[in-house]
Amino acid sequence: MLSDAFSSSKNALTTISRYLDRIVAHFRQQGDTRVSRIDFATQRGEDGFGSDWHPSRKTHELMPNSDNNAGKNMNWSRRAMTTTSDVFEVSTEFPGGNAIIESIVGDTIRLKPDLRDTEGNWFYWSIRIKGAAGRKLNLVFTEQNPLADRGPAMSLDQGRTWRWLGRQDGARDRITITIPADSDDVILSFGMNYTLRTWHRFLDTLPGEPRVKLRTLVQTRQGRDVPMLQTARTDGKAPYRLLLTARSHACEMMANYVMEGMLQSMLADDELGQWFTENVEVTAVPFVDMDGVENGDQGKNRKPRDHNRDYAPPHVHVETGALVKWAADFLTGVRR
């Protein structure tokens, strides 16, 4: 089901290996040996890059914030709820859960995304339904249209595997779903949820892998460890360094599946895997907004600013401050 994402990841890594030399050469020509971040500015060619490929630096425009301690006063609470009908229950009390359940009448569930501290509208929702095996349920979204082109995703095994349900008649605000007769515990979501438990299942596929080192970037305000993985060549002598991150916006879960595919390709017993083992030191941070991922936050446009807009000081979020410090050392060869 996720083979397309993994295949795309391997193709992307092949392209990265081809162009790392050109990245370094570009900055050396300008007398700059310290690269903090690279964005690719190009007109795409068949290989994803154009003949005029060049790296360019870009900074984020940050929301005004004069309070250096703004993050200390933010509301970090999570709103979870369970609503029960005469027959079944709908809950957000699980990792990644998000929705405001407005009502359950018969087999019709009226709901909307829980925006919490998001400014404006956003689309993420995820619910767990128990006790509805064999029933045909109507999901009606009351304020927004949070169904993408593939419709919602459904898991029948507590998030281990997923499938897209598609949209019905092009509708973006409602869908009718038949729960399989043998499925008493179902998760429905905007996308294929990826939480810390999913990451641990991925790590379980790498037992005893000597090229993998697990570390903690920082501890969140809610006391969670932000996981970090180092792999490929980790002896400090790699000619290249690559930093991968995901979930600066907590709800954007599909990037984690791509990250898995990239890491699998780096560790594969083939020519590409061997090249990375010999040439690249890789650090991966799968959840920049670790609390937001587990709490089921949108994460996008979080007040006063979200993690993806917090990479310049003063940092609102402890995770981005720690990541900026780590990246500056890592990409310039400082060992920690």
C-alpha positions in Angstrom: 0.0 0.0 0.0 2.9 2.3 0.8 5.2 0.9 -1.9 4.8 4.0 -4.1 6.0 6.2 -1.3 9.0 3.9 -0.7 9.8 3.8 -4.4 9.7 7.6 -4.6 11.9 7.8 -1.5 14.6 5.6 -3.2 14.5 7.7 -6.3 14.8 10.8 -4.3 17.9 9.4 -2.5 19.5 8.5 -5.8 19.0 12.0 -6.9 20.4 13.3 -3.6 23.6 11.2 -4.0 24.1 12.6 -7.5 23.8 16.2 -6.5 25.5 16.4 -3.1 28.8 17.2 -4.8 27.2 20.1 -6.7 25.8 21.5 -3.5 29.1 21.6 -1.8 30.9 22.9 -4.9 28.4 25.8 -5.1 29.0 27.0 -1.6 32.8 26.5 -1.8 32.9 28.7 -4.9 31.3 31.4 -2.8 33.8 30.8 0.1 31.1 29.6 2.4 31.7 26.3 4.1 28.9 26.6 6.6 25.5 25.5 5.2 22.6 25.8 7.6 19.7 25.1 5.2 19.3 24.4 1.5 16.2 25.0 -0.6 16.2 23.7 -4.2 15.2 26.4 -6.7 14.8 24.9 -10.2 12.6 24.3 -13.2 12.1 20.5 -12.9 13.5 18.1 -15.5 12.9 14.4 -15.9 15.0 13.6 -12.9 13.3 16.2 -10.7 15.9 18.8 -11.3 16.5 21.2 -14.2 19.6 22.0 -16.2 19.8 25.3 -14.3 19.7 23.6 -10.9 21.1 25.6 -8.0 20.7 25.7 -4.3 19.6 28.9 -2.8 19.0 30.1 0.8 15.7 31.2 2.0 14.5 32.3 5.4 11.0 32.1 6.9 8.9 35.2 7.5 8.0 34.9 11.2 5.0 36.2 12.9 5.8 39.2 15.1 6.6 38.2 18.7 8.3 40.4 21.1 7.9 38.1 24.1 10.9 35.9 24.5 9.0 33.7 27.0 5.9 33.4 24.9 6.0 29.6 24.8 6.0 29.4 28.5 2.6 30.9 28.8 0.9 28.9 26.0 -2.0 26.6 26.6 -0.7 23.0 26.0 -3.9 21.2 27.1 -5.4 18.6 24.9 -9.2 18.3 24.4 -10.2 14.6 24.2 -13.8 13.4 24.2 -15.9 10.3 23.9 -19.5 10.4 22.8 -21.7 7.3 23.1 -24.9 6.4 21.3 -27.3 3.6 22.3 -25.1 1.2 20.3 -21.6 2.5 19.6 -19.1 5.1 20.8 -17.0 7.7 19.0 -13.8 8.8 20.7 -10.7 11.0 20.3 -9.0 9.6 23.4 -6.1 7.9 21.6 -2.7 9.1 20.2 -3.4 11.5 17.3 -7.2 11.7 18.1 -8.9 14.9 17.0 -12.5 16.0 16.5 -15.4 17.8 18.1 -18.3 15.4 18.1 -21.4 17.6 17.9 -24.0 14.8 17.9 -24.8 11.2 17.2 -28.4 10.6 16.0 -29.1 7.1 14.9 -26.2 6.2 12.6 -25.3 9.8 11.7 -22.3 11.4 13.3 -22.0 15.1 13.1 -18.4 16.4 13.7 -15.8 18.9 12.8 -12.0 19.3 13.3 -10.9 20.5 16.7 -8.8 23.6 15.9 -7.6 24.2 19.4 -4.9 26.9 19.2 -4.9 27.1 15.4 -5.5 30.5 13.9 -8.1 30.1 11.1 -9.3 26.8 9.6 -7.5 23.6 9.0 -8.5 20.1 8.0 -7.1 17.4 10.4 -9.5 15.0 12.2 -9.2 11.5 13.5 -11.7 9.4 15.4 -12.0 5.9 16.9 -15.3 4.1 16.7 -16.1 1.1 18.9 -19.2 -1.2 18.8 -20.4 -0.4 15.3 -19.4 -3.6 13.5 -21.6 -4.2 10.5 -23.3 -0.8 10.7 -23.5 1.8 7.9 -22.5 5.2 9.4 -23.0 8.7 8.0 -20.2 11.2 8.8 -21.3 14.8 8.3 -18.8 17.6 8.8 -20.5 20.7 10.0 -18.2 23.6 9.4 -15.4 22.6 7.0 -14.9 20.2 4.1 -12.1 18.0 5.5 -12.1 15.2 2.9 -9.3 15.1 0.5 -9.3 13.6 -3.0 -8.8 10.0 -1.6 -11.4 10.5 1.0 -10.7 9.4 4.6 -8.4 6.6 5.6 -9.6 3.6 7.7 -7.6 1.3 9.9 -9.1 -2.0 11.3 -6.0 -2.9 13.3 -5.4 0.1 15.6 -3.3 2.0 13.1 -1.0 -0.8 11.8 -2.4 -0.8 8.3 -4.6 1.7 6.4 -6.7 2.0 3.2 -8.3 5.0 1.5 -12.1 4.9 1.3 -12.4 7.4 -1.5 -15.0 10.2 -1.9 -18.7 9.7 -2.7 -20.1 11.8 -5.6 -17.3 14.3 -5.1 -18.6 15.3 -1.7 -16.1 17.0 0.7 -18.4 17.4 3.7 -19.9 13.9 4.2 -19.4 10.3 3.6 -21.2 7.0 4.3 -19.0 4.2 5.6 -19.9 0.5 6.1 -18.0 -0.9 9.1 -16.9 -4.5 8.4 -19.0 -7.0 10.4 -15.9 -8.4 12.1 -14.4 -5.0 13.1 -15.5 -3.7 16.4 -12.7 -1.1 16.8 -12.0 1.2 13.8 -10.0 4.4 13.3 -11.1 6.9 10.7 -8.9 9.8 9.8 -8.1 12.5 7.3 -4.9 10.5 6.5 -2.9 7.5 7.6 -2.1 8.4 11.2 1.6 8.1 12.1 2.4 8.5 15.8 5.2 7.4 18.2 3.8 3.9 18.3 4.1 3.7 14.5 7.7 4.9 14.7 8.5 2.2 17.3 7.0 -0.5 15.0 9.4 0.8 12.3 12.4 0.6 14.6 11.4 -3.0 15.5 12.2 -3.9 11.9 15.8 -2.8 12.5 16.8 -5.1 15.4 20.6 -5.2 16.0 21.3 -2.9 13.0 24.8 -1.6 13.9 24.5 1.5 11.6 21.5 2.8 13.6 22.0 4.9 16.7 19.0 6.2 18.7 19.2 9.5 20.6 16.9 12.1 22.1 17.0 15.6 20.7 15.2 17.3 23.7 12.4 16.8 26.1 9.1 18.6 25.3 7.2 20.8 27.7 4.8 17.9 28.3 7.7 15.6 29.2 8.0 13.5 26.0 11.3 12.7 24.5 11.8 13.9 20.9 13.3 10.9 19.2 16.3 11.2 16.8 17.9 8.5 14.7 21.4 8.6 13.3 22.5 6.2 10.6 24.6 5.4 7.6 28.2 6.5 8.3 28.4 7.7 11.9 32.1 7.7 12.6 32.5 11.4 12.1 34.4 11.0 8.8 31.6 11.1 6.3 32.2 13.6 3.5 28.5 14.5 3.5 25.9 15.1 6.2 22.1 14.9 5.7 19.4 16.1 8.2 15.9 14.8 7.7 12.9 16.2 9.7 9.2 15.7 9.7 6.1 17.0 11.5 6.9 20.6 12.1 3.2 20.8 11.4 1.9 18.0 13.6 -0.9 16.8 11.4 1.2 16.3 8.2 1.7 12.6 8.8 2.4 11.2 5.3 6.0 12.6 5.4 6.8 10.0 8.0 6.1 7.2 5.6 8.4 8.8 3.1 11.1 9.2 5.8 10.7 5.4 6.5 11.3 4.6 2.9 14.4 6.8 2.7 15.9 5.3 5.8 15.2 1.8 4.5 16.9 2.6 1.2 19.9 4.0 3.1 20.3 0.7 5.0 19.5 -1.6 2.0 22.0 -4.2 0.9 22.5 -2.7 -2.5 24.6 -0.1 -4.4 22.6 2.9 -3.0 22.7 1.6 0.6 26.5 1.0 0.3 27.0 4.5 -1.1 25.3 6.1 1.9 27.1 3.8 4.3 30.4 5.0 2.9 29.6 8.7 2.3 26.8 10.2 4.3 26.1 10.8 8.0 22.3 10.9 8.4 20.3 12.3 11.2 16.5 11.9 11.2 14.0 13.7 13.5 10.6 12.1 12.8 8.5 14.4 15.1 9.6 18.0 15.5 6.3 18.8 17.2 6.2 15.6 19.3 3.5 16.8 21.7 1.3 18.0 18.9 1.5 14.6 17.1 0.5 12.6 20.1 -2.2 15.1 21.2 -3.7 15.1 17.7 -3.2 18.9 17.1 -3.4 20.5 13.8 0.0 22.2 14.4 -0.5 24.5 11.4 -0.8 28.2 12.2 -0.5 27.4 15.9 -0.6 30.6 18.0 1.6 32.6 18.4 3.4 30.8 15.6 3.9 27.1 14.7 7.0 25.1 14.7 7.6 25.5 11.0 7.8 29.3 11.5 10.0 29.1 14.6 13.5 28.5 13.2 14.8 31.9 14.1 15.2 33.3 17.6 13.6 34.0 19.9 12.2 30.4 19.8 8.7 29.8 21.1 9.1 26.1 21.0 11.8 24.2 22.8 12.0 21.6 20.0 12.9 24.1 17.3 15.5 25.8 19.5 17.1 22.5 20.2 16.9 21.4 16.5 18.6 24.7 15.3 21.4 24.2 17.7 21.8 20.6 16.7 21.7 21.3 13.0 24.3 24.1 13.3 26.7 21.7 15.0 25.9 18.6 12.9 26.1 20.3 9.5 29.5 21.9 10.3 31.0 18.7 11.8 30.9 19.5 15.5 30.5 16.3 17.4 28.1 15.9 20.4 
